[in-house]
Amino acid sequence: MSPDINGRPSGGLIEPILRVHGATKRFGGLTAVDRVSFEVRPAEIVALIGPNGAGKTTLFSLISGFQPLDEGSVSFQAKDVTNFAPARMAHLGLARSFQIVQVFADLTVHEAVTAAALMRHSMGAALRKADETLALVGLSEKGANVTPELSLQDRKLLEVAKCLATEPKLILLDEVMAGLTMSEAEAVLKVVRRLRSEGMTFVLVEHVMPIVMSIADRIVVMNFGQKIADGSPAEIIEDRFVRDAYFGEDLHA
Amino acid sequence: MRPEFFGIIRSPFLWGVIVLFAVLGQWASPYHLGIATQTMLYIALALAWAIVGGFAGQLSIAHNVFVALGALLASALFLRLGINMWVGLVLCAALSALIGVFFAYLDSKFSLGHLSFALVTLAFGEVGMLIVAGWDFVGGASGLSLPRDQGRLLNFEFGGARGYFWAALALATVYLLINYAILHSRLGFYLRTLRDNEAAAQAVGVYPFRNKAIAMAISAAMTSVAGTLYARFSNFVDPSFLASPTLSIEIILIATIGGLTTPLGPAVAAIVLVPFSELLRGWLGGQLPGLSHIIYGFLIVAVILASPRGLVPLLVKIFRQRGGKDVATISMQKGA
């Protein structure tokens, strides 16, 4: 399916939904994120890749307000949101998932999604919103289960459902496919693709290269905290720096 | 409000038990009424604490400060300045709520973890005790004696053992309903997400300080009100009991043993533990002082070993096996 059919804006005519400019974060002597700039346009799927420790998750934390930037700025929907509190970012329409996918261990699946839906709805509407969202990701049957009872795949879907229930404009997905088999990952991907076709924007951190190549419109590559490449999957795979830093072993193996 | 809440307030089992208690009070002796009143006040205190300690998962050991405020300051305002105890009750509850918000502020400002929060509140609990002991206005170390109860309701007098029992029963009932209401409302959802994972809660738009501060304020105010009733009930306001952090520990013990996942937990635990402890002391106190505490301690350990999540989850499991649906509904146990 070509992304263009979905009415996705092309070129730089449309205002980016997210703009990260010179984002820098230091931990003691280590610069975890080093002057990273990139933009995400509405209804785009941008993948953030790079070796372990490249600073991808830290960059997510800077964007979503969980860690303050040392330098640089973040703007979301043309508004400067640098160092906004995480809850405020959520209210503005930026949702993020977590790598550790057992976040509300004492809540049932339905309760966890309801809690997220309460951000924009009263209790009655939030309960209905939770029903809808669980149906959308295919978790309706598991509503009464608590998170520890779920399979890994279902936990990842719950993470997506929680993001969706806040009715965001942009979703940051942190390694939602990690640890899944190809067919399990496909179930999650199907949801992501459908949402994008309805206009949702995604930035995802992902390690599984076949998935990244198949789903991303654009790939941002990080290494040692810096952005080393930014382009379409086809461009990235041809990029010599990226090959050296990231694909080298895989391609020569 | 979640529909479950309306199921609970219409539960015939719940109201049956409450009415039964109220009716039994008609025939009980003043001695037994005293124990029953104390039980109801402990239920109220444990339920008030559970809003912070259970729903929000914050181990506050400073709740004795709020009991002391409600008991000692309201009594002192009445004795020294002639301020009606109803007014004192409201003033002390408001002051307690403010102090509660201050604790939540400290927690947020310095990002205290669970252990640090417990230790900081313990320190405040101790400080509260010292302030009370050194402050003559609230009776210092020797405490305060309230004038004899003449049964004038407008003066916060409930007229004898039976009156206090009914007042305490009403208070415990109201607190039980408040707990259910919070649990099934937006605030309850937010507190539970904050307890489970604060970062993930923020990611779905929950503001940590705002919600914890509201919970702390409600809990502190409720604790203070129970303290004021305790003072009037016992006539003699003893700071070494009502202002001591030991009281906080007792409250925490009752709430935790009952189970924190349901408001029924603190209620059931108080009904079992408080009379048991009192009666045990009555039977054994004469010959073997201290033995009652040892037996009480063993009982608590036994309950914790048998059901780490509390007494009520254990009871629900048993009831479920015998097909009691109503109990399961009001206890809100998921797959317990």
Interface residues (C-beta under 8 A of the other chain):
Chain A: S64 F66 A85 P86 A87 A90 H91 A95 R96 S97 F98 V103 F104 A105 D106 L107 T108 E111 A112 T114 A115 A116 L118 M119 M123 L127 A144 V146 E149 K162 A165 T166
Chain B: M1 R2 S185 R186 F189 Y190 R192 T193 R195 D196 N197 A199 A200 A201 Q202 A203 V204 G205 V206 Y207 P208 T261 K334 G335
